[in-house]
């Protein structure tokens, strides 16, 4: 009986401490008593994971509790979780996301793309401010292939009289900027080979070996500078402006949103390429790269 009374006394003291009127208890990250952890997701793409880790560390530094759900996959895999609220914060890319949600669209410029995203975002999903940092989808060919067929733009592919094949992640085959997009927009017919590394070394190897003639590579990829390749200009804007843009649920409060918008404003394309280089060339983990960037930016 004495042990029972002692236990009840301890529990009562603990409950009293939890219900303290201490004004500091709720200072960090808003009303922590009612809020839940902010679930942050990322694509299965090293650059996207770095940005998501920057979000996570910046919020944690301000007292927010976060959970990381990184390397989920491509858009088709994670967008349903964003729309359902299972993921609270996610670094996306404006143009490709608009294509995913809207399909056909007449807008092209960064501000127009962002405005339309805000208008069509599903209920419960907020499109935060977009960053100056871009990571654009683009088609590349080897310099030898470009010189052989006098290629500078995607429209110039009409000069090519041999069969052509694009290499990219499997979902590219059915996206508006994939083979069907090239046919609809430029009148160019191409084949498709799935290479599941997001424009990485396997894709580059296939391009250099001639197994594919065109490769989808992201423009913030640091290895581009060391490759003997040519980016074909998209004169008809098949690829929309693609800026880093965070998506947020209602669980991301005003204070957290302000932190994320500050990060977006501070990051530019050159910095993003440099961050990516630290991952690709130096093989550093996302957590280290994110921490160093936040320190450099005085966050």
PyMOL commands that set and color helices and strands:
alter all, ss='L'
color gray80, all
select helices_A, chain A and resi 2-18+46-61+75-84+94-102+110-120+143-149+154-159+170-174+179-186+201-209+222-226+254-266+269-280+286-296
alter helices_A, ss='H'
color red, helices_A
select strands_A, chain A and resi 38-41+66-69+89-93+126-134+137-142+165-168+191-194+214-218+229-231+243-248
alter strands_A, ss='S'
color yellow, strands_A
deselect
rebuild
show_as cartoon
